[in-house]
């Protein structure tokens, strides 16, 4: 399908406006009759620039594109202020571990945290739409593994997991409390576990040589 660049832009724009879901480049190309993906990507970036200073923005979250209200105007569309729901410390810690280590199984989460994780904690995160089942680990027992969702990226304003801040950035910005402390504690426990495993291995090796 050969179309002029402006016609591709109009087609992409119309498709995104009409779609209830965010769309990938590949889905857009297929929906528009097989337009080359490179043309669609070029049109998306042109539209992204065009809408940058307007009331709605074209954004990419987890390789999916959609229109959303400009952040500085979002308050105009809220009829009433939403009540902020804080996650429990256990839930924020589990969410942080999934985000930084995905895909992970429940046993792996518990190993990093150093404590047992209730099924209810993961249920809360899945009900919030931030964590999903991501298949099964191909090991004995085939445990279920978990990963974050595009909704998680959208909620925290991330284009991809590569944009996840580090511990120092979280602390400096004062964001996601108590996720920063919880994640740091979890990562410290993981480092201690790795260090302990190395010491055990060295001790075993010494005993074997003796």
N, C-alpha and C positions, 0 to 999 in steps of 0.2 A: 504494500500500500504506500503510494508516494503522495505526500501532501506537503504543502508549504509549511515552513516552521510555525507561522502564526496560526495556521489551521490546526496543527498538532497541539499547540498551546491551548486553543479554544476547546478542542476535544477533550484534552486532559482535564482542563478546568471544569468543564461541564460534568465529566464523569465523577470527579471527586466531590463536586457539590451534590450530586444526586445519590452518591453512595452513603449508606449508613455506617460503613466500616472503613477503616484506613486501608489503603491498598499499596501493594508493592509495585515496583516498576514492571515486573514481569506480568502481573495480573492486569495492570493498565494496558500494557502492550497487547496482550491477548484479547482484552475486551474491545480494543479499538481496531480489531481486524488484523492484528499481526504487525503493527508498526514496529520498526526496529527499536530495541530497548534503549539504544544510545540516544535516539531522537526523543524518546519519552523522558529520559533522564535530563536531557538538555532543556526540554520544555519545563520540567519540574523546577529546575534551578532558575530558569527565567521567571517563572511564576512566583517562586520563593522571593526573588529580588523585588518583583513588582508589588507584592503584597506586604513587603517589609514595614512600610510606614503607614499602613492602612488599619482599619478597624478589625480586620481578621488577618491572620497569618497562615501561610502554608508551612507546615513543619513536618519533619521526618522523625519518627520514633520507632526504633527497632526495625529499620529498613522499610517501614510502612509510612505512607504520606496521608495527611488529612488537614483540613482547615480547622482552626480553632480561634477563639476570640483573643484579641491582643491582650496580654497580661494586664496592662494598665487600665483596661476598660472592663475587665471581667466583673468588677463590683457593680457596674450599672445594670447587669443582667440578673443579679441576685435579688429576689423579692424579699428574702429573709436570710440572715446570716446563718450559715450551717454551724452546728455545734461540733467543735473539734473533739474527736474521739482519740484518746491516747492509747496506744498499744501497751500491754504489760511489758515489763522488762524482759521476760522470757520470749515473748513474741518478737520484740524488736531485735533481740539477740539472734534468734533463729532467722529472721528476715535478713539481717546483715550477713550471717554465715551463708545463706543460700545465694545472696547477691554476689558475694565475693568468691565463692567456691563452687558455684553451680557447674554441672548438675551434681547434687549430693543426695545420699540416702539418709534416712532417719538415723541409722546407726552411725554414719559419718558425722552427722550434726551433733549427736550425743558425744562422740569421741572428741570433737573440737570443743564443745561446751564443757565437757567433764561432768555433766549431769544428765539424767534421763529427761527426754522431751515427750510431753504428753501429746497424744493424737489431737487433742483439742486445740493446742497451740497452732499446729499446722492447718487445722480446719479453719481457724480464725483468719489466717493469712490467705487461704484459698477463697474464703467467702468475701474477703476484701478485694479479691481479684489481682493480688500482687504475686501470688505463688501458684504454680500449676504442677500437675503430674507430668513428668517428662519421659516416661517409659520405665524400663527396668534395667538395672545393672547386669551385664552378662557375666555373672559370677554365681557360684553355688547359692541356691535360694532365690536368685533373681529378685533382689530387693527393689522396691519402687524408688525412683529418684525424683527429685524436685528441682525446679528452676523458676526464675522470675518470669513475669509476663510483660507484654507491651504496655499494659495498663500501669505496671510498676514504673516503667521508664517515663510514661506520660505524667504520672502523678508527681514524680520528682524532677521533671523537666530535663530528662536525659535523652540524648539521641541514641546512645548505645551503652553497654556496660563499661566500655572504655572510658566513659565520662564519669564513672564513679569516683568520688573524691577519696583521698587518702585520709588516714587518721588525723594527721596534723591539720589538713584543710578543714575537716569536720570540726575539730576543736577550735580553730581560729575563728571560724564563722559562727560558732555556737549553734550549729544546726543538728537536727535529728537526735537531740538528747532524749533518752539515754543511749542511743545507738552507738555513739562514739565510744563511750566507756565500755559498753557491753561488747562491742566488736574488739576493742583493744584487749579486754580481758580474755575473750575467746581466742584471739590470735596468740596471746601470751601463753595460754594453756596448750595450744597446738605446738608452739615452739618448745615448751617444756617437755611435751610428750615425745617430740622428735629427738630432743637431746637425751632423754632417758632411754629411748630405744637404741641410740648410738652407743651409750655407755654400756647397756646390757650386751650389745653385740661385741664390743671391745672386751668386756669381761669374759664372755663366752669363748672368744678367740684365744685369750690368754690362758684360760683353763684347758682348752683343747691342746694347745702347744705344750703345756706342762705335762 
